[in-house]
Amino acid sequence: MVIIGIDPGLNKLGFGLIKKDGKDFEVLDYGVIRPPSRYSFQNKRGYLHNELKKIFEKFNPEITVIEEIYVGKNLKVALKVGQVIGIAIGISFEKNTKIFLISPREVKKNIVGKGGATKEQVKFMVEKLLNIKDIKNFDESDGLAIALSYLYLEKNDLLHIR
């Protein structure tokens, strides 16, 4: 089973792919999709769609896990990120993957043990759990943490309560 974790963003979309085979799992890929900054909002959406679709076509994930929007004070940004989530959901439907949404707080709790963990703590635990050391930024570690959260929920039989 291949799981893709998506940390949605208009200017940076983090992703992580993990393959689970029985009790074993391996990292297939992770990275950040960055539309050119000069692109309009519409063109950024198209760019994200095309690049994310390529990842789905290359790895054929069976499970898509997307981090939900954290709505702070900027509703306009939240609405734009919501459109990016819609893009990921649309590609997931098109590719017939199961879709799960997970809150940022739940990801932190699953990976670090506390919902108020910092991004540094999440990155540290992701590197430790996956035995990798070349994660360059928080978008990459968040994508992997989101995919790992699915494995945590599945292992602990917690998916049915979502």
CNS distance restraints for C-alpha pairs under 8 A (distance, minus, plus):
assign (resid   1 and name CA) (resid  19 and name CA) 5.63 0.50 0.50
assign (resid   1 and name CA) (resid  20 and name CA) 5.20 0.50 0.50
assign (resid   1 and name CA) (resid  21 and name CA) 6.54 0.50 0.50
assign (resid   1 and name CA) (resid  61 and name CA) 7.24 0.50 0.50
assign (resid   1 and name CA) (resid  62 and name CA) 6.20 0.50 0.50
assign (resid   1 and name CA) (resid  63 and name CA) 7.75 0.50 0.50
assign (resid   2 and name CA) (resid  17 and name CA) 6.82 0.50 0.50
assign (resid   2 and name CA) (resid  18 and name CA) 5.73 0.50 0.50
assign (resid   2 and name CA) (resid  19 and name CA) 4.34 0.50 0.50
assign (resid   2 and name CA) (resid  20 and name CA) 6.29 0.50 0.50
assign (resid   2 and name CA) (resid  59 and name CA) 7.53 0.50 0.50
assign (resid   2 and name CA) (resid  60 and name CA) 7.17 0.50 0.50
assign (resid   2 and name CA) (resid  61 and name CA) 4.57 0.50 0.50
assign (resid   2 and name CA) (resid  62 and name CA) 5.51 0.50 0.50
assign (resid   2 and name CA) (resid  63 and name CA) 6.51 0.50 0.50
assign (resid   3 and name CA) (resid  17 and name CA) 5.60 0.50 0.50
assign (resid   3 and name CA) (resid  18 and name CA) 5.32 0.50 0.50
assign (resid   3 and name CA) (resid  19 and name CA) 6.30 0.50 0.50
assign (resid   3 and name CA) (resid  20 and name CA) 7.89 0.50 0.50
assign (resid   3 and name CA) (resid  61 and name CA) 5.36 0.50 0.50
assign (resid   3 and name CA) (resid  62 and name CA) 6.14 0.50 0.50
assign (resid   3 and name CA) (resid  63 and name CA) 4.71 0.50 0.50
assign (resid   3 and name CA) (resid  64 and name CA) 5.97 0.50 0.50
assign (resid   3 and name CA) (resid  65 and name CA) 7.36 0.50 0.50
assign (resid   3 and name CA) (resid 147 and name CA) 5.97 0.50 0.50
assign (resid   4 and name CA) (resid  15 and name CA) 6.80 0.50 0.50
assign (resid   4 and name CA) (resid  16 and name CA) 5.62 0.50 0.50
assign (resid   4 and name CA) (resid  17 and name CA) 4.49 0.50 0.50
assign (resid   4 and name CA) (resid  18 and name CA) 6.60 0.50 0.50
assign (resid   4 and name CA) (resid  61 and name CA) 6.15 0.50 0.50
assign (resid   4 and name CA) (resid  63 and name CA) 6.32 0.50 0.50
assign (resid   4 and name CA) (resid  64 and name CA) 5.07 0.50 0.50
assign (resid   4 and name CA) (resid  65 and name CA) 6.15 0.50 0.50
assign (resid   4 and name CA) (resid 143 and name CA) 7.78 0.50 0.50
assign (resid   4 and name CA) (resid 144 and name CA) 7.98 0.50 0.50
assign (resid   4 and name CA) (resid 147 and name CA) 5.71 0.50 0.50
assign (resid   5 and name CA) (resid  15 and name CA) 5.45 0.50 0.50
assign (resid   5 and name CA) (resid  16 and name CA) 5.12 0.50 0.50
assign (resid   5 and name CA) (resid  17 and name CA) 6.40 0.50 0.50
assign (resid   5 and name CA) (resid  64 and name CA) 6.21 0.50 0.50
assign (resid   5 and name CA) (resid  65 and name CA) 4.83 0.50 0.50
assign (resid   5 and name CA) (resid  66 and name CA) 5.92 0.50 0.50
assign (resid   5 and name CA) (resid  67 and name CA) 7.83 0.50 0.50
assign (resid   5 and name CA) (resid 143 and name CA) 4.79 0.50 0.50
assign (resid   5 and name CA) (resid 144 and name CA) 5.94 0.50 0.50
assign (resid   5 and name CA) (resid 145 and name CA) 7.31 0.50 0.50
assign (resid   5 and name CA) (resid 146 and name CA) 4.79 0.50 0.50
assign (resid   5 and name CA) (resid 147 and name CA) 4.16 0.50 0.50
assign (resid   5 and name CA) (resid 148 and name CA) 7.85 0.50 0.50
assign (resid   6 and name CA) (resid  13 and name CA) 7.09 0.50 0.50
assign (resid   6 and name CA) (resid  14 and name CA) 5.84 0.50 0.50
assign (resid   6 and name CA) (resid  15 and name CA) 4.62 0.50 0.50
assign (resid   6 and name CA) (resid  16 and name CA) 6.80 0.50 0.50
assign (resid   6 and name CA) (resid  64 and name CA) 7.57 0.50 0.50
assign (resid   6 and name CA) (resid  65 and name CA) 6.19 0.50 0.50
assign (resid   6 and name CA) (resid  66 and name CA) 4.78 0.50 0.50
assign (resid   6 and name CA) (resid  67 and name CA) 6.35 0.50 0.50
assign (resid   6 and name CA) (resid 142 and name CA) 7.87 0.50 0.50
assign (resid   6 and name CA) (resid 143 and name CA) 5.04 0.50 0.50
assign (resid   6 and name CA) (resid 146 and name CA) 6.73 0.50 0.50
assign (resid   6 and name CA) (resid 147 and name CA) 7.73 0.50 0.50
assign (resid   7 and name CA) (resid  13 and name CA) 5.71 0.50 0.50
assign (resid   7 and name CA) (resid  14 and name CA) 4.81 0.50 0.50
assign (resid   7 and name CA) (resid  15 and name CA) 6.13 0.50 0.50
assign (resid   7 and name CA) (resid  66 and name CA) 6.32 0.50 0.50
assign (resid   7 and name CA) (resid  67 and name CA) 5.54 0.50 0.50
assign (resid   7 and name CA) (resid 139 and name CA) 6.68 0.50 0.50
assign (resid   7 and name CA) (resid 142 and name CA) 6.21 0.50 0.50
assign (resid   7 and name CA) (resid 143 and name CA) 5.27 0.50 0.50
assign (resid   7 and name CA) (resid 146 and name CA) 7.46 0.50 0.50
assign (resid   8 and name CA) (resid  12 and name CA) 7.33 0.50 0.50
assign (resid   8 and name CA) (resid  13 and name CA) 4.87 0.50 0.50
assign (resid   8 and name CA) (resid  14 and name CA) 6.57 0.50 0.50
assign (resid   8 and name CA) (resid  66 and name CA) 7.26 0.50 0.50
assign (resid   8 and name CA) (resid  67 and name CA) 6.85 0.50 0.50
assign (resid   8 and name CA) (resid  81 and name CA) 6.49 0.50 0.50
assign (resid   8 and name CA) (resid  84 and name CA) 6.27 0.50 0.50
assign (resid   8 and name CA) (resid  85 and name CA) 6.19 0.50 0.50
assign (resid   9 and name CA) (resid  13 and name CA) 4.81 0.50 0.50
assign (resid   9 and name CA) (resid  14 and name CA) 7.74 0.50 0.50
assign (resid   9 and name CA) (resid  81 and name CA) 5.50 0.50 0.50
assign (resid   9 and name CA) (resid  84 and name CA) 6.61 0.50 0.50
assign (resid  10 and name CA) (resid  35 and name CA) 7.95 0.50 0.50
assign (resid  10 and name CA) (resid  44 and name CA) 6.95 0.50 0.50
assign (resid  10 and name CA) (resid  45 and name CA) 7.29 0.50 0.50
assign (resid  10 and name CA) (resid  48 and name CA) 7.93 0.50 0.50
assign (resid  10 and name CA) (resid  80 and name CA) 6.97 0.50 0.50
assign (resid  10 and name CA) (resid  81 and name CA) 5.98 0.50 0.50
assign (resid  10 and name CA) (resid  84 and name CA) 6.50 0.50 0.50
assign (resid  11 and name CA) (resid  34 and name CA) 5.69 0.50 0.50
assign (resid  11 and name CA) (resid  35 and name CA) 6.08 0.50 0.50
assign (resid  11 and name CA) (resid  37 and name CA) 7.36 0.50 0.50
assign (resid  11 and name CA) (resid  44 and name CA) 7.62 0.50 0.50
assign (resid  12 and name CA) (resid  32 and name CA) 6.16 0.50 0.50
assign (resid  12 and name CA) (resid  33 and name CA) 5.70 0.50 0.50
assign (resid  12 and name CA) (resid  34 and name CA) 4.89 0.50 0.50
assign (resid  12 and name CA) (resid  35 and name CA) 7.35 0.50 0.50
assign (resid  12 and name CA) (resid 139 and name CA) 7.37 0.50 0.50
assign (resid  13 and name CA) (resid  32 and name CA) 5.40 0.50 0.50
assign (resid  13 and name CA) (resid  33 and name CA) 5.08 0.50 0.50
assign (resid  13 and name CA) (resid  34 and name CA) 6.70 0.50 0.50
assign (resid  13 and name CA) (resid  48 and name CA) 7.81 0.50 0.50
assign (resid  13 and name CA) (resid 139 and name CA) 6.94 0.50 0.50
assign (resid  14 and name CA) (resid  30 and name CA) 7.61 0.50 0.50
assign (resid  14 and name CA) (resid  31 and name CA) 5.87 0.50 0.50
assign (resid  14 and name CA) (resid  32 and name CA) 4.42 0.50 0.50
assign (resid  14 and name CA) (resid  33 and name CA) 6.49 0.50 0.50
assign (resid  14 and name CA) (resid 139 and name CA) 4.45 0.50 0.50
assign (resid  14 and name CA) (resid 140 and name CA) 5.12 0.50 0.50
assign (resid  14 and name CA) (resid 141 and name CA) 7.90 0.50 0.50
assign (resid  14 and name CA) (resid 142 and name CA) 6.76 0.50 0.50
assign (resid  14 and name CA) (resid 143 and name CA) 5.11 0.50 0.50
assign (resid  15 and name CA) (resid  30 and name CA) 5.43 0.50 0.50
assign (resid  15 and name CA) (resid  31 and name CA) 5.60 0.50 0.50
assign (resid  15 and name CA) (resid  32 and name CA) 6.23 0.50 0.50
assign (resid  15 and name CA) (resid 139 and name CA) 7.31 0.50 0.50
assign (resid  15 and name CA) (resid 140 and name CA) 6.00 0.50 0.50
assign (resid  15 and name CA) (resid 142 and name CA) 7.49 0.50 0.50
assign (resid  15 and name CA) (resid 143 and name CA) 4.07 0.50 0.50
assign (resid  15 and name CA) (resid 144 and name CA) 6.57 0.50 0.50
assign (resid  16 and name CA) (resid  27 and name CA) 7.73 0.50 0.50
assign (resid  16 and name CA) (resid  28 and name CA) 7.84 0.50 0.50
assign (resid  16 and name CA) (resid  29 and name CA) 5.94 0.50 0.50
assign (resid  16 and name CA) (resid  30 and name CA) 4.15 0.50 0.50
assign (resid  16 and name CA) (resid  31 and name CA) 6.66 0.50 0.50
assign (resid  16 and name CA) (resid 140 and name CA) 6.63 0.50 0.50
assign (resid  16 and name CA) (resid 141 and name CA) 7.70 0.50 0.50
assign (resid  16 and name CA) (resid 142 and name CA) 7.89 0.50 0.50
assign (resid  16 and name CA) (resid 143 and name CA) 4.47 0.50 0.50
assign (resid  16 and name CA) (resid 144 and name CA) 4.24 0.50 0.50
assign (resid  16 and name CA) (resid 145 and name CA) 7.82 0.50 0.50
assign (resid  16 and name CA) (resid 146 and name CA) 7.77 0.50 0.50
assign (resid  16 and name CA) (resid 147 and name CA) 6.53 0.50 0.50
assign (resid  17 and name CA) (resid  27 and name CA) 6.01 0.50 0.50
assign (resid  17 and name CA) (resid  28 and name CA) 5.33 0.50 0.50
assign (resid  17 and name CA) (resid  29 and name CA) 5.25 0.50 0.50
assign (resid  17 and name CA) (resid  30 and name CA) 6.07 0.50 0.50
assign (resid  17 and name CA) (resid  61 and name CA) 7.94 0.50 0.50
assign (resid  17 and name CA) (resid 143 and name CA) 7.92 0.50 0.50
assign (resid  17 and name CA) (resid 144 and name CA) 6.70 0.50 0.50
assign (resid  17 and name CA) (resid 147 and name CA) 6.85 0.50 0.50
assign (resid  18 and name CA) (resid  25 and name CA) 6.64 0.50 0.50
assign (resid  18 and name CA) (resid  26 and name CA) 5.60 0.50 0.50
assign (resid  18 and name CA) (resid  27 and name CA) 4.53 0.50 0.50
assign (resid  18 and name CA) (resid  28 and name CA) 5.50 0.50 0.50
assign (resid  18 and name CA) (resid  29 and name CA) 7.38 0.50 0.50
assign (resid  18 and name CA) (resid 144 and name CA) 7.56 0.50 0.50
assign (resid  18 and name CA) (resid 147 and name CA) 6.71 0.50 0.50
assign (resid  18 and name CA) (resid 148 and name CA) 7.72 0.50 0.50
assign (resid  19 and name CA) (resid  25 and name CA) 5.35 0.50 0.50
assign (resid  19 and name CA) (resid  26 and name CA) 5.31 0.50 0.50
assign (resid  19 and name CA) (resid  27 and name CA) 6.37 0.50 0.50
assign (resid  19 and name CA) (resid  28 and name CA) 6.53 0.50 0.50
assign (resid  20 and name CA) (resid  24 and name CA) 5.82 0.50 0.50
assign (resid  20 and name CA) (resid  25 and name CA) 4.18 0.50 0.50
assign (resid  20 and name CA) (resid  26 and name CA) 6.65 0.50 0.50
assign (resid  21 and name CA) (resid  25 and name CA) 5.89 0.50 0.50
assign (resid  26 and name CA) (resid 130 and name CA) 7.62 0.50 0.50
assign (resid  27 and name CA) (resid 130 and name CA) 7.36 0.50 0.50
assign (resid  30 and name CA) (resid 140 and name CA) 5.96 0.50 0.50
assign (resid  30 and name CA) (resid 143 and name CA) 7.19 0.50 0.50
assign (resid  30 and name CA) (resid 144 and name CA) 7.00 0.50 0.50
assign (resid  31 and name CA) (resid 139 and name CA) 7.51 0.50 0.50
assign (resid  31 and name CA) (resid 140 and name CA) 5.08 0.50 0.50
assign (resid  31 and name CA) (resid 143 and name CA) 7.92 0.50 0.50
assign (resid  32 and name CA) (resid 139 and name CA) 6.46 0.50 0.50
assign (resid  32 and name CA) (resid 140 and name CA) 6.16 0.50 0.50
assign (resid  33 and name CA) (resid  48 and name CA) 6.86 0.50 0.50
assign (resid  33 and name CA) (resid  51 and name CA) 7.11 0.50 0.50
assign (resid  33 and name CA) (resid  52 and name CA) 7.82 0.50 0.50
assign (resid  34 and name CA) (resid  48 and name CA) 7.78 0.50 0.50
assign (resid  35 and name CA) (resid  39 and name CA) 7.11 0.50 0.50
assign (resid  35 and name CA) (resid  44 and name CA) 5.52 0.50 0.50
assign (resid  35 and name CA) (resid  47 and name CA) 6.09 0.50 0.50
assign (resid  35 and name CA) (resid  48 and name CA) 6.76 0.50 0.50
assign (resid  36 and name CA) (resid  44 and name CA) 7.46 0.50 0.50
assign (resid  39 and name CA) (resid  43 and name CA) 5.57 0.50 0.50
assign (resid  39 and name CA) (resid  44 and name CA) 5.81 0.50 0.50
assign (resid  40 and name CA) (resid  44 and name CA) 6.12 0.50 0.50
assign (resid  41 and name CA) (resid  45 and name CA) 6.35 0.50 0.50
assign (resid  42 and name CA) (resid  46 and name CA) 6.47 0.50 0.50
assign (resid  43 and name CA) (resid  47 and name CA) 6.08 0.50 0.50
assign (resid  44 and name CA) (resid  48 and name CA) 6.09 0.50 0.50
assign (resid  45 and name CA) (resid  49 and name CA) 6.10 0.50 0.50
assign (resid  45 and name CA) (resid  84 and name CA) 6.83 0.50 0.50
assign (resid  45 and name CA) (resid  87 and name CA) 7.84 0.50 0.50
assign (resid  46 and name CA) (resid  50 and name CA) 6.17 0.50 0.50
assign (resid  47 and name CA) (resid  51 and name CA) 6.14 0.50 0.50
assign (resid  48 and name CA) (resid  52 and name CA) 5.87 0.50 0.50
assign (resid  48 and name CA) (resid  84 and name CA) 7.79 0.50 0.50
assign (resid  49 and name CA) (resid  53 and name CA) 5.97 0.50 0.50
assign (resid  49 and name CA) (resid  87 and name CA) 6.17 0.50 0.50
assign (resid  49 and name CA) (resid  88 and name CA) 7.50 0.50 0.50
assign (resid  49 and name CA) (resid  91 and name CA) 7.84 0.50 0.50
assign (resid  50 and name CA) (resid  54 and name CA) 6.37 0.50 0.50
assign (resid  51 and name CA) (resid  55 and name CA) 6.61 0.50 0.50
assign (resid  52 and name CA) (resid  56 and name CA) 6.39 0.50 0.50
assign (resid  52 and name CA) (resid  88 and name CA) 7.51 0.50 0.50
assign (resid  53 and name CA) (resid  57 and name CA) 6.14 0.50 0.50
assign (resid  53 and name CA) (resid  91 and name CA) 6.47 0.50 0.50
assign (resid  54 and name CA) (resid  58 and name CA) 6.11 0.50 0.50
assign (resid  55 and name CA) (resid  59 and name CA) 6.14 0.50 0.50
assign (resid  55 and name CA) (resid  60 and name CA) 7.90 0.50 0.50
assign (resid  56 and name CA) (resid  60 and name CA) 5.13 0.50 0.50
assign (resid  56 and name CA) (resid  61 and name CA) 6.32 0.50 0.50
assign (resid  56 and name CA) (resid  91 and name CA) 7.94 0.50 0.50
assign (resid  56 and name CA) (resid  95 and name CA) 7.57 0.50 0.50
assign (resid  60 and name CA) (resid  95 and name CA) 7.73 0.50 0.50
assign (resid  61 and name CA) (resid  97 and name CA) 6.72 0.50 0.50
assign (resid  62 and name CA) (resid  96 and name CA) 7.53 0.50 0.50
assign (resid  62 and name CA) (resid  97 and name CA) 4.70 0.50 0.50
assign (resid  62 and name CA) (resid  98 and name CA) 6.29 0.50 0.50
assign (resid  63 and name CA) (resid  97 and name CA) 5.27 0.50 0.50
assign (resid  63 and name CA) (resid  98 and name CA) 4.82 0.50 0.50
assign (resid  63 and name CA) (resid  99 and name CA) 6.06 0.50 0.50
assign (resid  63 and name CA) (resid 100 and name CA) 7.72 0.50 0.50
assign (resid  64 and name CA) (resid  92 and name CA) 6.71 0.50 0.50
assign (resid  64 and name CA) (resid  97 and name CA) 6.36 0.50 0.50
assign (resid  64 and name CA) (resid  98 and name CA) 6.00 0.50 0.50
assign (resid  64 and name CA) (resid  99 and name CA) 4.80 0.50 0.50
assign (resid  64 and name CA) (resid 100 and name CA) 6.20 0.50 0.50
assign (resid  65 and name CA) (resid  99 and name CA) 5.93 0.50 0.50
assign (resid  65 and name CA) (resid 100 and name CA) 4.74 0.50 0.50
assign (resid  65 and name CA) (resid 101 and name CA) 5.72 0.50 0.50
assign (resid  65 and name CA) (resid 102 and name CA) 7.02 0.50 0.50
assign (resid  65 and name CA) (resid 146 and name CA) 6.45 0.50 0.50
assign (resid  65 and name CA) (resid 147 and name CA) 6.23 0.50 0.50
assign (resid  65 and name CA) (resid 150 and name CA) 7.03 0.50 0.50
assign (resid  66 and name CA) (resid  85 and name CA) 7.35 0.50 0.50
assign (resid  66 and name CA) (resid  88 and name CA) 7.93 0.50 0.50
assign (resid  66 and name CA) (resid  99 and name CA) 7.68 0.50 0.50
assign (resid  66 and name CA) (resid 100 and name CA) 6.30 0.50 0.50
assign (resid  66 and name CA) (resid 101 and name CA) 4.88 0.50 0.50
assign (resid  66 and name CA) (resid 102 and name CA) 6.21 0.50 0.50
assign (resid  66 and name CA) (resid 146 and name CA) 7.07 0.50 0.50
assign (resid  67 and name CA) (resid 101 and name CA) 5.73 0.50 0.50
assign (resid  67 and name CA) (resid 102 and name CA) 4.95 0.50 0.50
assign (resid  67 and name CA) (resid 103 and name CA) 5.61 0.50 0.50
assign (resid  67 and name CA) (resid 104 and name CA) 6.15 0.50 0.50
assign (resid  67 and name CA) (resid 146 and name CA) 6.79 0.50 0.50
assign (resid  68 and name CA) (resid 101 and name CA) 5.89 0.50 0.50
assign (resid  68 and name CA) (resid 102 and name CA) 5.63 0.50 0.50
assign (resid  68 and name CA) (resid 103 and name CA) 5.03 0.50 0.50
assign (resid  68 and name CA) (resid 104 and name CA) 6.73 0.50 0.50
assign (resid  69 and name CA) (resid  78 and name CA) 6.55 0.50 0.50
assign (resid  69 and name CA) (resid  81 and name CA) 7.03 0.50 0.50
assign (resid  69 and name CA) (resid  82 and name CA) 6.91 0.50 0.50
assign (resid  69 and name CA) (resid 103 and name CA) 7.46 0.50 0.50
assign (resid  69 and name CA) (resid 104 and name CA) 7.96 0.50 0.50
assign (resid  70 and name CA) (resid  78 and name CA) 7.41 0.50 0.50
assign (resid  70 and name CA) (resid 103 and name CA) 7.83 0.50 0.50
assign (resid  70 and name CA) (resid 104 and name CA) 7.25 0.50 0.50
assign (resid  71 and name CA) (resid  75 and name CA) 6.62 0.50 0.50
assign (resid  71 and name CA) (resid  78 and name CA) 5.82 0.50 0.50
assign (resid  74 and name CA) (resid  78 and name CA) 6.51 0.50 0.50
assign (resid  75 and name CA) (resid  79 and name CA) 6.17 0.50 0.50
assign (resid  76 and name CA) (resid  80 and name CA) 6.47 0.50 0.50
assign (resid  77 and name CA) (resid  81 and name CA) 6.20 0.50 0.50
assign (resid  78 and name CA) (resid  82 and name CA) 6.00 0.50 0.50
assign (resid  79 and name CA) (resid  83 and name CA) 6.50 0.50 0.50
assign (resid  80 and name CA) (resid  84 and name CA) 6.64 0.50 0.50
assign (resid  81 and name CA) (resid  85 and name CA) 6.30 0.50 0.50
assign (resid  82 and name CA) (resid  86 and name CA) 6.22 0.50 0.50
assign (resid  83 and name CA) (resid  87 and name CA) 6.33 0.50 0.50
assign (resid  84 and name CA) (resid  88 and name CA) 6.47 0.50 0.50
assign (resid  85 and name CA) (resid  89 and name CA) 6.15 0.50 0.50
assign (resid  86 and name CA) (resid  90 and name CA) 5.96 0.50 0.50
assign (resid  87 and name CA) (resid  91 and name CA) 6.29 0.50 0.50
assign (resid  88 and name CA) (resid  92 and name CA) 6.11 0.50 0.50
assign (resid  89 and name CA) (resid  93 and name CA) 6.16 0.50 0.50
assign (resid  89 and name CA) (resid  99 and name CA) 7.20 0.50 0.50
assign (resid  90 and name CA) (resid  94 and name CA) 6.15 0.50 0.50
assign (resid  91 and name CA) (resid  95 and name CA) 6.09 0.50 0.50
assign (resid  92 and name CA) (resid  96 and name CA) 5.92 0.50 0.50
assign (resid  92 and name CA) (resid  97 and name CA) 5.21 0.50 0.50
assign (resid  92 and name CA) (resid  98 and name CA) 7.29 0.50 0.50
assign (resid  92 and name CA) (resid  99 and name CA) 6.98 0.50 0.50
assign (resid  93 and name CA) (resid  97 and name CA) 6.16 0.50 0.50
assign (resid  93 and name CA) (resid  98 and name CA) 7.87 0.50 0.50
assign (resid 102 and name CA) (resid 106 and name CA) 6.53 0.50 0.50
assign (resid 102 and name CA) (resid 107 and name CA) 6.88 0.50 0.50
assign (resid 102 and name CA) (resid 146 and name CA) 7.73 0.50 0.50
assign (resid 103 and name CA) (resid 107 and name CA) 6.42 0.50 0.50
assign (resid 104 and name CA) (resid 108 and name CA) 6.36 0.50 0.50
assign (resid 104 and name CA) (resid 115 and name CA) 7.93 0.50 0.50
assign (resid 105 and name CA) (resid 109 and name CA) 6.21 0.50 0.50
assign (resid 105 and name CA) (resid 115 and name CA) 4.53 0.50 0.50
assign (resid 105 and name CA) (resid 116 and name CA) 6.62 0.50 0.50
assign (resid 106 and name CA) (resid 110 and name CA) 6.05 0.50 0.50
assign (resid 106 and name CA) (resid 115 and name CA) 6.06 0.50 0.50
assign (resid 107 and name CA) (resid 111 and name CA) 6.16 0.50 0.50
assign (resid 107 and name CA) (resid 115 and name CA) 7.43 0.50 0.50
assign (resid 107 and name CA) (resid 145 and name CA) 6.66 0.50 0.50
assign (resid 107 and name CA) (resid 146 and name CA) 6.03 0.50 0.50
assign (resid 107 and name CA) (resid 149 and name CA) 5.78 0.50 0.50
assign (resid 108 and name CA) (resid 112 and name CA) 5.58 0.50 0.50
assign (resid 108 and name CA) (resid 113 and name CA) 6.82 0.50 0.50
assign (resid 108 and name CA) (resid 114 and name CA) 6.08 0.50 0.50
assign (resid 108 and name CA) (resid 115 and name CA) 4.91 0.50 0.50
assign (resid 108 and name CA) (resid 116 and name CA) 6.85 0.50 0.50
assign (resid 108 and name CA) (resid 117 and name CA) 5.80 0.50 0.50
assign (resid 108 and name CA) (resid 122 and name CA) 6.52 0.50 0.50
assign (resid 109 and name CA) (resid 113 and name CA) 4.37 0.50 0.50
assign (resid 109 and name CA) (resid 114 and name CA) 4.19 0.50 0.50
assign (resid 109 and name CA) (resid 115 and name CA) 4.26 0.50 0.50
assign (resid 109 and name CA) (resid 116 and name CA) 7.56 0.50 0.50
assign (resid 109 and name CA) (resid 117 and name CA) 7.46 0.50 0.50
assign (resid 110 and name CA) (resid 114 and name CA) 7.53 0.50 0.50
assign (resid 110 and name CA) (resid 115 and name CA) 7.99 0.50 0.50
assign (resid 110 and name CA) (resid 149 and name CA) 5.76 0.50 0.50
assign (resid 110 and name CA) (resid 152 and name CA) 6.64 0.50 0.50
assign (resid 110 and name CA) (resid 153 and name CA) 7.94 0.50 0.50
assign (resid 111 and name CA) (resid 122 and name CA) 6.54 0.50 0.50
assign (resid 111 and name CA) (resid 125 and name CA) 6.68 0.50 0.50
assign (resid 111 and name CA) (resid 126 and name CA) 7.33 0.50 0.50
assign (resid 111 and name CA) (resid 145 and name CA) 6.69 0.50 0.50
assign (resid 111 and name CA) (resid 148 and name CA) 7.49 0.50 0.50
assign (resid 111 and name CA) (resid 149 and name CA) 6.69 0.50 0.50
assign (resid 112 and name CA) (resid 117 and name CA) 6.67 0.50 0.50
assign (resid 112 and name CA) (resid 121 and name CA) 6.89 0.50 0.50
assign (resid 112 and name CA) (resid 122 and name CA) 6.13 0.50 0.50
assign (resid 112 and name CA) (resid 125 and name CA) 6.50 0.50 0.50
assign (resid 113 and name CA) (resid 117 and name CA) 7.98 0.50 0.50
assign (resid 117 and name CA) (resid 121 and name CA) 6.15 0.50 0.50
assign (resid 117 and name CA) (resid 122 and name CA) 6.86 0.50 0.50
assign (resid 118 and name CA) (resid 122 and name CA) 6.41 0.50 0.50
assign (resid 119 and name CA) (resid 123 and name CA) 6.10 0.50 0.50
assign (resid 119 and name CA) (resid 138 and name CA) 6.53 0.50 0.50
assign (resid 119 and name CA) (resid 142 and name CA) 7.99 0.50 0.50
assign (resid 120 and name CA) (resid 124 and name CA) 6.11 0.50 0.50
assign (resid 120 and name CA) (resid 138 and name CA) 7.70 0.50 0.50
assign (resid 121 and name CA) (resid 125 and name CA) 6.22 0.50 0.50
assign (resid 122 and name CA) (resid 126 and name CA) 6.09 0.50 0.50
assign (resid 122 and name CA) (resid 141 and name CA) 7.28 0.50 0.50
assign (resid 122 and name CA) (resid 142 and name CA) 7.47 0.50 0.50
assign (resid 122 and name CA) (resid 145 and name CA) 7.27 0.50 0.50
assign (resid 123 and name CA) (resid 127 and name CA) 6.17 0.50 0.50
assign (resid 123 and name CA) (resid 135 and name CA) 7.96 0.50 0.50
assign (resid 123 and name CA) (resid 138 and name CA) 6.60 0.50 0.50
assign (resid 123 and name CA) (resid 141 and name CA) 5.22 0.50 0.50
assign (resid 123 and name CA) (resid 142 and name CA) 7.28 0.50 0.50
assign (resid 123 and name CA) (resid 145 and name CA) 8.00 0.50 0.50
assign (resid 124 and name CA) (resid 128 and name CA) 6.21 0.50 0.50
assign (resid 125 and name CA) (resid 129 and name CA) 5.87 0.50 0.50
assign (resid 126 and name CA) (resid 130 and name CA) 5.93 0.50 0.50
assign (resid 126 and name CA) (resid 131 and name CA) 7.97 0.50 0.50
assign (resid 126 and name CA) (resid 141 and name CA) 6.44 0.50 0.50
assign (resid 126 and name CA) (resid 144 and name CA) 7.06 0.50 0.50
assign (resid 126 and name CA) (resid 145 and name CA) 6.17 0.50 0.50
assign (resid 127 and name CA) (resid 131 and name CA) 5.42 0.50 0.50
assign (resid 127 and name CA) (resid 132 and name CA) 4.93 0.50 0.50
assign (resid 127 and name CA) (resid 133 and name CA) 5.83 0.50 0.50
assign (resid 127 and name CA) (resid 135 and name CA) 7.46 0.50 0.50
assign (resid 127 and name CA) (resid 141 and name CA) 7.90 0.50 0.50
assign (resid 128 and name CA) (resid 132 and name CA) 6.89 0.50 0.50
assign (resid 135 and name CA) (resid 140 and name CA) 6.45 0.50 0.50
assign (resid 135 and name CA) (resid 141 and name CA) 6.48 0.50 0.50
assign (resid 136 and name CA) (resid 140 and name CA) 7.06 0.50 0.50
assign (resid 137 and name CA) (resid 141 and name CA) 6.63 0.50 0.50
assign (resid 138 and name CA) (resid 142 and name CA) 5.77 0.50 0.50
assign (resid 139 and name CA) (resid 143 and name CA) 6.21 0.50 0.50
assign (resid 140 and name CA) (resid 144 and name CA) 6.45 0.50 0.50
assign (resid 141 and name CA) (resid 145 and name CA) 5.97 0.50 0.50
assign (resid 142 and name CA) (resid 146 and name CA) 6.06 0.50 0.50
assign (resid 143 and name CA) (resid 147 and name CA) 6.52 0.50 0.50
assign (resid 144 and name CA) (resid 148 and name CA) 6.08 0.50 0.50
assign (resid 145 and name CA) (resid 149 and name CA) 6.02 0.50 0.50
assign (resid 146 and name CA) (resid 150 and name CA) 6.80 0.50 0.50
assign (resid 147 and name CA) (resid 151 and name CA) 6.86 0.50 0.50
assign (resid 148 and name CA) (resid 152 and name CA) 6.25 0.50 0.50
assign (resid 149 and name CA) (resid 153 and name CA) 6.14 0.50 0.50
assign (resid 150 and name CA) (resid 154 and name CA) 6.03 0.50 0.50
assign (resid 151 and name CA) (resid 155 and name CA) 5.94 0.50 0.50
assign (resid 152 and name CA) (resid 156 and name CA) 6.17 0.50 0.50
assign (resid 153 and name CA) (resid 157 and name CA) 5.98 0.50 0.50
assign (resid 153 and name CA) (resid 158 and name CA) 4.84 0.50 0.50
assign (resid 153 and name CA) (resid 159 and name CA) 5.63 0.50 0.50
assign (resid 154 and name CA) (resid 158 and name CA) 6.10 0.50 0.50
assign (resid 154 and name CA) (resid 159 and name CA) 5.88 0.50 0.50
assign (resid 158 and name CA) (resid 162 and name CA) 7.37 0.50 0.50
